[in-house]
Amino acid sequence: MCTRVLWPDANGAVIVGRNMDFHMDLLTNLWKMPRGIERKDGANGKLTWTSKYGSVIATAFDLIATDGMNEEGLAGHILWLAESNYGKPEESDLQLSQSVWLQYYLDNFATVAEAVEWTTANDVRIAQLFDPTGHMVPALHLALNDATGDSAIIEYTDGKADVYHSRDYKVMTNSPTFDKQLELVKEIDGLGGEKPLPGSTLASDRFARASYYVEHQVQPKTQLQAMAAMFSIIRNAAQPFRTPEPGKPDASQTIWQVVLDLTNKRYVFSSTNRPNIVWVDFEKMSFKEGTEILKLDLISKLSLEGGLAGDCSHKFEAVGELGLDLVETGRQALEFVARKQDEFAQLAKGLKALKPSLAG
């Protein structure tokens, strides 16, 4: 469903790109989150925190952070992994809802090393959500990168976190799990093997192509060249528009792409459904505690004529207390349904059993 690529260039800048693929529009907007926001874990309430760092995030339905970067240059990217198995956390476990999983890392850590240390030391469990569209239960893994070029991938396949931490881990797609991806890519010519570079939309093939091109990329001389190069790599690994393939959530179409300069703090967004590329320069924004949460409306304002384009650092707008309350209510509803999934499943089973007698 998605591809993430990390590339430390010759000028000392760290550039990251990712595709977001899905079967429908996620109504993505960008949000500026300042320092000092009080948050909860969205699960059992054992974990609360105050955001230490400000961030810019890309959301799904304005409810869940799916991608983002904080003011220290730590970036995170949520991607699909069908093999994810979060288990059933115990009430005593330290938990994070999927709704705030990425945001917790952006709020609290400046480097990948800090994030990895906390994850392994605390044995944090993930509370799974339901897709608000009713299509599928989110099965996700998380990629992290920072301005030093460090990288980590966090996956849950047996209820606990599998953490892959290395500067060499520059690419992540979807299935299979990351350890198997690393083995498969060794079979490709130019990456250790003899097989030709594959061209299908399979996640393993996109992993191979992105890995090959990031290792064989001409080093750029400017930020513009670096970002153009990264866009070229992730577009090569993007999912084209096509007739939907039933039962294949990892074969969706790419709906947007982002490129991040973690060193110079620039976040670039490009929608495949709407024209115009926009970007945000962190040095032009204030993340001070007490400043407002702001939103860049991409859904209604990425129009062809007179729409948003280019530098939009000063075009974020306040949504007001009512707007923030509505977002919070929506997130709490998602988390409530997730916590009550067993009860809802039993209710559905009971109603199904009643159908024959009701028909009679």
Legacy VTK file of the C-alpha trace (Angstrom):
# vtk DataFile Version 3.0
C-alpha trace
ASCII
DATASET POLYDATA
POINTS 360 float
0.000 0.000 0.000
2.833 2.423 0.683
6.513 3.059 0.197
8.958 4.978 2.376
12.511 5.849 1.229
15.340 7.467 3.227
18.317 9.082 1.507
21.224 10.914 3.195
22.638 13.033 0.355
26.193 14.214 -0.228
25.492 17.700 1.112
24.716 16.433 4.587
20.932 16.775 4.221
18.648 13.833 4.970
15.760 13.486 2.510
12.782 11.158 3.034
9.940 10.343 0.661
6.796 8.255 1.035
3.698 7.264 -0.911
0.300 6.926 0.747
-1.800 4.318 -1.046
-5.415 3.478 -0.279
-8.619 2.356 -1.956
-10.305 5.685 -1.261
-9.550 9.313 -0.462
-8.488 9.710 3.186
-9.431 13.412 3.140
-5.909 14.312 4.184
-5.058 17.758 5.548
-1.891 19.091 7.171
-1.922 20.195 10.818
0.540 22.202 12.901
0.820 20.913 16.441
2.606 23.180 18.967
4.502 22.174 22.085
2.601 21.847 25.332
-0.444 19.848 24.167
-1.856 17.490 26.804
-2.557 14.018 25.389
-3.810 10.576 26.439
-2.981 7.110 25.145
-6.464 6.445 23.747
-6.442 3.008 25.376
-6.441 2.301 29.117
-5.405 5.775 30.309
-2.142 4.685 31.926
-0.023 6.847 29.640
-0.447 10.622 29.496
2.003 13.234 28.266
2.597 16.837 27.302
4.072 17.345 23.851
7.748 18.268 24.141
8.188 19.077 20.442
5.961 20.746 17.879
5.190 18.964 14.622
3.497 19.076 11.229
1.375 16.019 10.476
-0.640 14.630 7.578
-3.892 13.098 8.799
-6.556 10.605 7.753
-10.033 12.117 8.148
-8.458 14.745 10.468
-8.409 12.062 13.182
-5.189 10.071 12.889
-1.613 11.156 12.169
-0.379 9.009 9.270
2.819 10.924 8.515
4.734 13.835 9.997
7.903 15.535 11.186
8.718 17.365 14.394
10.814 20.481 14.867
13.920 18.426 15.745
13.825 16.602 12.411
12.374 13.298 13.638
9.915 11.973 11.065
7.438 9.110 11.207
5.416 7.259 8.604
2.511 4.840 9.139
2.254 2.151 6.425
0.118 -0.944 5.921
1.372 -4.389 6.988
-1.170 -7.187 6.567
0.838 -9.504 8.825
0.448 -7.200 11.827
-0.760 -8.946 14.967
-1.006 -6.698 18.016
-2.401 -9.405 20.262
-4.839 -8.519 23.037
-3.155 -6.151 25.480
-3.792 -6.754 29.162
-5.327 -3.963 31.203
-2.041 -3.618 33.073
0.017 -3.152 29.886
1.368 0.187 28.739
-0.646 0.895 25.583
-0.936 3.335 22.701
-3.968 3.509 20.445
-3.186 3.465 16.732
-4.836 6.894 16.659
-1.927 8.433 18.613
0.870 5.934 17.929
2.829 8.173 15.554
1.944 11.374 17.405
3.453 10.021 20.637
6.852 9.620 18.963
6.743 13.043 17.312
5.719 14.660 20.598
8.401 13.062 22.740
11.587 12.231 20.839
14.257 14.144 18.924
16.084 11.117 17.495
15.412 7.582 16.350
17.761 6.267 19.038
15.632 7.878 21.783
12.450 6.429 20.281
13.925 2.936 19.976
15.264 3.006 23.531
11.839 3.963 24.927
10.024 1.354 22.808
12.232 -1.543 23.850
12.457 -0.488 27.497
8.708 -0.087 27.999
7.293 -3.023 26.031
4.515 -0.782 24.745
1.464 -2.531 23.250
-0.702 -1.181 20.433
-4.488 -0.924 20.737
-5.956 -1.548 17.305
-8.633 0.691 15.782
-11.372 0.082 13.236
-11.363 1.796 9.856
-14.025 4.557 10.165
-15.121 3.775 6.585
-16.015 0.220 7.668
-13.811 -1.413 5.032
-11.083 -3.096 7.098
-9.279 -3.189 10.416
-6.034 -1.157 10.205
-2.924 -3.352 10.187
0.009 -0.976 10.391
3.737 -0.679 10.955
5.782 2.434 11.690
8.957 3.833 10.119
11.057 6.460 11.892
13.954 8.589 10.572
15.864 11.568 11.902
18.143 14.394 10.780
21.275 12.334 11.526
20.276 9.714 8.927
19.259 7.109 11.512
16.313 4.827 10.781
14.053 2.274 12.473
11.058 0.151 11.537
8.632 -1.031 14.234
6.346 -3.986 13.501
3.998 -6.076 15.653
3.559 -9.672 14.500
3.208 -11.557 17.801
1.774 -8.880 20.085
5.142 -7.332 20.871
7.320 -4.851 19.011
9.911 -6.105 16.534
12.333 -3.189 16.157
14.716 -3.036 13.181
17.220 -0.253 13.852
19.991 0.685 11.415
21.092 3.542 9.194
21.153 0.982 6.387
17.367 0.514 6.512
16.407 3.105 3.928
13.295 1.522 2.386
10.028 0.144 3.751
6.943 -0.959 1.828
4.336 -3.477 2.976
4.166 -7.284 2.998
6.049 -9.392 3.821
7.554 -8.420 7.174
10.736 -6.350 7.126
13.103 -9.218 7.923
11.791 -11.159 4.914
12.016 -8.066 2.686
15.701 -7.767 3.541
16.288 -11.350 2.424
14.242 -11.092 -0.779
16.016 -7.956 -1.987
19.380 -9.738 -1.877
18.239 -11.800 -4.886
18.088 -8.718 -7.150
20.841 -7.794 -9.601
22.638 -4.728 -8.292
21.653 -5.541 -4.701
23.576 -8.801 -4.314
21.772 -11.268 -6.565
21.142 -12.104 -10.210
17.394 -11.644 -10.712
16.367 -8.697 -12.911
14.789 -5.667 -11.263
11.045 -6.489 -10.942
8.345 -4.181 -12.232
5.049 -5.303 -10.680
2.999 -3.507 -8.019
3.758 -6.179 -5.397
5.164 -4.630 -2.238
8.284 -6.814 -2.450
8.892 -5.628 -6.025
8.419 -1.993 -5.031
10.825 -2.573 -2.137
13.405 -3.865 -4.623
12.967 -0.963 -7.051
13.141 1.696 -4.338
16.207 0.003 -2.804
17.941 -0.197 -6.172
17.323 3.404 -7.198
18.227 4.926 -3.852
21.566 3.083 -3.986
22.222 4.063 -7.603
21.111 7.698 -7.431
23.431 10.476 -8.590
24.235 12.666 -5.606
22.491 16.064 -5.839
24.163 19.432 -5.443
21.139 21.380 -4.191
18.002 20.839 -2.097
15.930 21.184 -5.262
17.860 18.391 -6.977
17.649 16.210 -3.866
13.882 16.591 -3.580
13.378 16.040 -7.301
15.458 12.870 -7.086
13.423 11.590 -4.139
10.134 12.288 -5.915
11.442 10.337 -8.921
12.246 7.326 -6.723
8.944 7.195 -4.856
6.942 7.785 -8.050
8.677 4.741 -9.527
7.401 2.751 -6.547
3.911 4.299 -6.568
0.669 2.431 -7.206
-1.043 3.486 -10.478
-4.743 4.229 -10.798
-6.502 1.089 -12.039
-9.542 -1.149 -11.623
-9.756 -2.172 -7.951
-8.475 -5.624 -7.067
-10.856 -7.225 -4.521
-9.186 -8.722 -1.484
-5.865 -6.978 -2.091
-5.527 -4.040 0.314
-1.825 -3.829 -0.563
-2.698 -3.159 -4.197
-4.430 0.185 -3.752
-3.659 3.349 -5.691
-1.296 6.090 -4.533
-3.383 9.034 -3.323
-0.611 11.346 -2.105
3.152 11.619 -1.731
5.408 13.594 0.589
9.096 14.463 0.546
10.769 15.697 3.742
14.087 17.471 4.234
14.854 16.471 7.824
17.941 18.663 7.963
16.469 21.929 6.706
12.956 21.139 8.010
10.880 21.346 4.843
7.744 19.206 4.394
6.467 18.856 0.800
3.029 17.412 -0.052
1.783 16.290 -3.471
-1.692 14.872 -4.038
-2.328 12.523 -6.968
-6.028 13.458 -6.911
-5.611 17.231 -6.819
-3.176 19.528 -8.655
-0.387 21.635 -7.155
2.495 20.802 -4.842
2.617 22.600 -1.495
5.287 22.794 1.171
5.913 24.015 4.687
9.168 25.507 6.005
9.421 25.021 9.744
11.531 28.145 10.252
8.542 30.207 9.141
6.192 28.673 11.723
5.946 28.991 15.490
5.662 25.845 17.584
5.823 27.685 20.907
3.685 26.429 23.734
0.439 28.350 23.829
0.247 28.960 20.083
-2.801 27.615 18.308
-3.267 24.270 16.622
-3.534 25.169 12.932
-4.830 23.367 9.841
-3.898 23.642 6.163
-7.084 22.748 4.284
-5.939 20.615 1.356
-9.337 19.095 0.629
-11.096 22.240 -0.525
-8.163 24.494 -1.401
-5.920 22.383 -3.663
-7.870 23.576 -6.688
-6.381 24.199 -10.119
-7.413 27.845 -10.426
-6.476 30.054 -7.480
-5.786 27.118 -5.197
-2.953 26.503 -2.769
0.470 26.106 -4.353
4.100 26.467 -3.327
5.101 27.741 0.102
2.062 27.509 2.395
3.872 28.008 5.698
1.720 31.077 6.497
-1.562 29.708 5.134
-2.484 27.421 8.020
-5.665 28.524 9.785
-7.149 28.066 13.246
-10.128 25.726 13.406
-11.497 27.059 16.708
-12.542 25.255 19.852
-15.650 23.771 18.227
-13.610 22.288 15.379
-11.049 20.817 17.766
-13.842 19.415 19.955
-15.395 17.689 16.934
-12.052 16.133 15.982
-11.488 14.924 19.540
-15.015 13.497 19.738
-14.453 11.596 16.502
-11.154 10.176 17.744
-12.701 9.134 21.058
-15.533 7.404 19.198
-13.020 5.377 17.160
-11.151 4.410 20.302
-14.378 3.489 22.140
-15.504 1.170 19.351
-12.057 -0.444 19.325
-12.181 -1.087 23.082
-15.677 -2.587 22.773
-14.943 -4.762 19.733
-15.546 -8.029 21.596
-18.940 -6.850 22.852
-19.936 -5.666 19.364
-18.820 -8.982 17.865
-20.988 -10.892 20.348
-23.944 -8.628 19.606
-23.516 -9.155 15.862
-23.323 -12.915 16.405
-26.504 -12.855 18.468
-28.392 -10.819 15.878
-27.251 -13.202 13.138
-28.544 -16.163 15.124
-31.926 -14.445 15.527
-32.399 -13.916 11.786
-33.973 -17.347 10.988
-36.498 -17.086 13.812
-37.362 -13.506 12.900
-37.891 -14.557 9.270
-40.236 -17.355 10.398
LINES 1 361
360 0 1 2 3 4 5 6 7 8 9 10 11 12 13 14 15 16 17 18 19 20 21 22 23 24 25 26 27 28 29 30 31 32 33 34 35 36 37 38 39 40 41 42 43 44 45 46 47 48 49 50 51 52 53 54 55 56 57 58 59 60 61 62 63 64 65 66 67 68 69 70 71 72 73 74 75 76 77 78 79 80 81 82 83 84 85 86 87 88 89 90 91 92 93 94 95 96 97 98 99 100 101 102 103 104 105 106 107 108 109 110 111 112 113 114 115 116 117 118 119 120 121 122 123 124 125 126 127 128 129 130 131 132 133 134 135 136 137 138 139 140 141 142 143 144 145 146 147 148 149 150 151 152 153 154 155 156 157 158 159 160 161 162 163 164 165 166 167 168 169 170 171 172 173 174 175 176 177 178 179 180 181 182 183 184 185 186 187 188 189 190 191 192 193 194 195 196 197 198 199 200 201 202 203 204 205 206 207 208 209 210 211 212 213 214 215 216 217 218 219 220 221 222 223 224 225 226 227 228 229 230 231 232 233 234 235 236 237 238 239 240 241 242 243 244 245 246 247 248 249 250 251 252 253 254 255 256 257 258 259 260 261 262 263 264 265 266 267 268 269 270 271 272 273 274 275 276 277 278 279 280 281 282 283 284 285 286 287 288 289 290 291 292 293 294 295 296 297 298 299 300 301 302 303 304 305 306 307 308 309 310 311 312 313 314 315 316 317 318 319 320 321 322 323 324 325 326 327 328 329 330 331 332 333 334 335 336 337 338 339 340 341 342 343 344 345 346 347 348 349 350 351 352 353 354 355 356 357 358 359
